[in-house]
Amino acid sequence: MPGALVRDLALVAAGAALIGLSAQVVLPIPGTPVPFTGQTFGALLVGSALGWQRGAVTMLLYLVVGAMGVPWFEGGSSGLSGVTVGYLFGMLLAATVVGALAGRGGDRTVLRTAGTMALGNLLIYAVGVPGLMIIAGMSLPAALAAGVVPFLIGDAIKIALAAGVLPASWALVKRFQR
């Protein structure tokens, strides 16, 4: 049992580090206060590869450590404030739900994996957009225009990339659990 716990903790820490590294890929988008980042790629991949429990704990670790000052949120920022905070909490929900669906076969084919991750991405928007509305004082149409529409193509690409590297991620997780 202690060996399994150590392996789980190592996988969680590695997953949080992957999300932190992914968050350093930042592309500002004109007309929106929300930047395009690699964080969603990391959150969806971690949820799928590690399952709902380790995925949720990974995202919690990522959020707590970032809130405590480690500069691993988008572009080297830290703290739980600003227009992206809702998206961060949406990633916690997404990693958990994607992990649960993957555990039930939502990652067994390319199409199912893409659908599972697309649902996860919708959950990120479902939490992120209301956060953007509150923090930036935007109406729903304005928040959708600034916090969803400019990201749709990029998020589709991130989902495709995450789905593409998922089999390699499973192999790493299985190898680590030996």
C-alpha positions in Angstrom: 0.0 0.0 0.0 2.7 2.6 0.8 4.3 1.9 -2.6 1.0 2.5 -4.4 0.5 5.8 -2.5 4.0 7.0 -3.4 3.3 6.1 -7.1 0.0 7.9 -7.0 1.6 11.0 -5.4 4.3 11.0 -8.0 1.8 10.7 -10.8 -0.2 13.6 -9.3 2.9 15.8 -9.0 4.0 14.9 -12.5 0.5 15.7 -13.8 0.5 19.1 -12.0 3.9 19.9 -13.4 2.7 19.0 -16.9 -0.3 21.4 -16.5 2.1 24.1 -15.2 4.4 23.6 -18.1 1.5 23.7 -20.6 0.3 26.9 -19.0 3.5 28.6 -20.1 2.3 28.3 -23.7 0.5 31.6 -24.0 -0.8 33.5 -27.0 -2.6 36.8 -26.3 -5.7 37.2 -28.4 -6.7 40.7 -29.5 -10.0 41.8 -28.2 -10.2 39.5 -25.2 -8.6 39.6 -21.7 -8.3 35.8 -21.7 -5.2 34.4 -23.3 -4.9 31.2 -25.3 -2.9 28.8 -23.2 -1.9 25.1 -23.1 -3.5 24.6 -19.7 -6.7 23.0 -21.1 -4.6 20.5 -23.0 -2.8 19.5 -19.8 -6.0 19.3 -17.7 -7.9 17.1 -20.3 -4.9 14.9 -20.8 -4.3 14.4 -17.1 -7.9 13.6 -16.4 -8.0 11.0 -19.2 -4.7 9.4 -18.4 -4.9 9.4 -14.6 -8.6 8.9 -14.0 -11.0 11.0 -12.1 -9.5 10.7 -8.6 -5.9 11.3 -9.5 -7.1 13.9 -12.1 -9.0 15.8 -9.5 -6.2 15.7 -7.0 -3.8 16.8 -9.7 -5.9 19.8 -10.5 -6.4 20.6 -6.8 -2.6 20.4 -6.2 -2.1 22.7 -9.3 -4.6 25.2 -7.9 -3.4 25.2 -4.3 0.3 25.5 -5.2 -0.4 28.2 -7.7 -2.6 30.0 -5.1 0.3 29.8 -2.7 2.5 31.7 -5.1 4.3 29.2 -7.3 4.3 31.0 -10.7 3.0 28.2 -12.9 -0.4 29.6 -14.0 -0.6 31.1 -17.5 2.6 32.9 -18.4 4.2 32.5 -15.0 1.5 34.1 -12.9 0.2 32.9 -9.6 -2.7 33.6 -7.2 -6.3 32.9 -7.7 -7.6 36.1 -9.1 -8.2 37.7 -12.5 -10.3 36.9 -15.5 -9.0 33.4 -15.8 -9.8 32.1 -12.3 -13.2 30.7 -13.4 -11.4 28.8 -16.2 -9.0 27.3 -13.7 -11.8 26.0 -11.5 -13.5 24.7 -14.7 -10.4 22.7 -15.4 -10.7 21.0 -12.0 -14.3 20.0 -13.0 -13.2 19.0 -16.5 -10.3 16.8 -15.3 -12.6 15.0 -12.9 -15.4 14.4 -15.3 -13.2 13.5 -18.2 -11.4 11.0 -15.9 -14.7 9.5 -14.8 -15.9 9.1 -18.4 -12.5 7.7 -19.5 -12.8 5.1 -16.7 -16.2 4.1 -18.2 -14.8 3.7 -21.8 -15.0 7.3 -23.0 -11.4 7.0 -24.2 -11.5 3.7 -26.0 -11.8 5.1 -29.5 -10.6 8.3 -31.2 -14.2 9.5 -31.6 -15.2 8.8 -28.0 -12.0 10.4 -26.7 -12.6 13.5 -28.7 -16.2 13.6 -27.5 -15.1 13.1 -23.9 -12.5 15.8 -24.1 -14.9 18.2 -25.9 -17.4 17.7 -23.1 -14.6 18.5 -20.7 -13.8 21.7 -22.6 -17.5 22.7 -22.5 -17.3 22.3 -18.7 -14.3 24.6 -18.6 -16.4 27.2 -20.5 -19.4 26.6 -18.3 -17.4 27.7 -15.2 -15.0 30.1 -16.9 -17.6 32.3 -18.7 -19.6 33.1 -15.6 -16.3 33.9 -13.8 -15.4 36.2 -16.7 -18.8 37.9 -16.5 -18.4 38.6 -12.8 -14.8 39.6 -12.7 -14.8 41.7 -16.0 -18.4 42.9 -15.6 -19.4 41.5 -18.9 -22.8 40.5 -20.2 -23.3 36.9 -21.3 -23.0 37.8 -25.0 -19.9 39.8 -24.4 -18.3 37.0 -22.3 -19.1 34.4 -24.9 -17.6 36.6 -27.6 -14.5 37.2 -25.6 -14.2 34.0 -23.6 -15.4 31.2 -26.0 -15.6 32.1 -29.6 -11.9 33.1 -30.2 -10.8 29.8 -28.6 -13.0 27.3 -30.4 -10.5 26.4 -33.2 -7.5 26.4 -30.8 -9.4 24.2 -28.3 -10.3 21.8 -31.1 -6.5 21.5 -31.9 -5.6 21.0 -28.2 -8.3 18.3 -28.0 -6.8 16.5 -31.0 -3.3 16.8 -29.6 -4.4 15.5 -26.2 -6.3 12.6 -27.8 -3.3 11.9 -30.0 -0.8 11.6 -27.1 -3.2 9.8 -24.8 -2.0 6.3 -25.7 1.6 7.2 -25.0 0.4 8.7 -21.6 -1.3 5.4 -20.7 1.9 3.6 -21.5 3.9 5.9 -19.2 1.3 5.6 -16.4 1.3 1.8 -16.7 5.1 1.6 -16.8 5.2 3.8 -13.7 2.8 1.7 -11.8 4.9 -1.5 -12.1 
